[in-house]
Amino acid sequence: MEGSMLWFNVEKGYGYIQTDEDERLYVDSSGFAPGHEPPARCKGAAVTFERQALEGDPRAVDVAFVVQGDARRARLRHSRGGSSL
């Protein structure tokens, strides 16, 4: 599934993800994929994840941040008159 980080409190170790299907999912520090620990400011960051239904509220697991830097650099090159690949 895909969505975006609503917010994540690094000190408390939990936060929420807004799915593309408009569902709000809980995520804690153990729910992130290796190498995808949340930075202090990740509000609005695009993520992929799996939805897991446990007792109580559904939660997100295997959360990974989507790298979007290449698309942004291409837009900047194009807006400056550079060649786009």
C-alpha positions in Angstrom: 0.0 0.0 0.0 1.0 3.6 -0.4 0.3 6.8 1.7 2.0 9.6 3.5 3.2 10.3 7.0 0.7 12.4 9.0 3.2 12.8 11.8 5.8 10.8 13.8 7.2 11.6 17.2 10.7 10.2 17.3 11.0 10.7 21.1 7.8 8.8 21.9 8.3 6.3 19.1 4.9 6.4 17.3 2.8 8.3 14.8 0.3 7.9 12.0 0.1 7.3 8.3 -2.6 8.5 5.9 -3.3 5.8 3.3 -4.2 6.6 -0.3 -7.5 5.0 0.5 -8.1 7.8 3.2 -7.5 5.5 6.2 -5.4 6.5 9.2 -3.0 3.8 10.4 -0.9 3.7 13.6 2.8 3.1 13.2 5.5 2.7 15.9 9.3 2.5 15.7 9.3 -1.3 15.3 7.1 -0.9 12.2 9.8 0.6 9.9 11.7 -1.5 7.4 15.5 -1.8 8.1 17.3 1.3 6.9 14.1 3.4 6.9 14.0 4.8 10.4 12.0 8.0 10.5 13.8 11.4 10.5 12.7 14.0 13.1 10.7 15.8 10.4 8.8 13.4 8.1 5.3 15.0 7.9 3.9 14.5 4.4 6.7 12.1 3.3 5.6 9.4 0.9 5.7 5.9 2.2 4.9 2.3 1.3 3.8 -0.2 3.9 1.7 -3.3 4.7 -1.5 -3.0 6.6 -1.7 -5.3 9.6 -4.9 -5.9 11.6 -4.2 -6.8 15.2 -6.3 -6.6 18.3 -7.7 -3.0 18.3 -6.7 -0.5 15.6 -5.1 -1.5 12.3 -1.4 -0.6 12.0 1.2 -0.1 9.4 4.3 -2.4 9.2 7.3 -2.7 6.9 7.1 1.1 6.4 9.6 2.4 3.9 10.1 6.0 2.7 9.8 6.6 -1.1 12.8 8.3 -2.6 11.6 11.2 -4.7 14.8 13.2 -5.1 15.5 12.2 -8.7 12.2 13.6 -9.9 12.8 16.9 -8.1 16.3 17.3 -9.5 15.0 16.7 -13.0 12.3 19.4 -12.6 15.0 21.8 -11.4 17.3 21.0 -14.3 14.4 21.5 -16.7 13.4 24.8 -15.2 16.9 26.2 -15.5 17.1 25.4 -19.2 19.1 22.2 -18.7 18.4 19.0 -20.5 15.9 16.6 -19.1 16.7 12.9 -19.4 
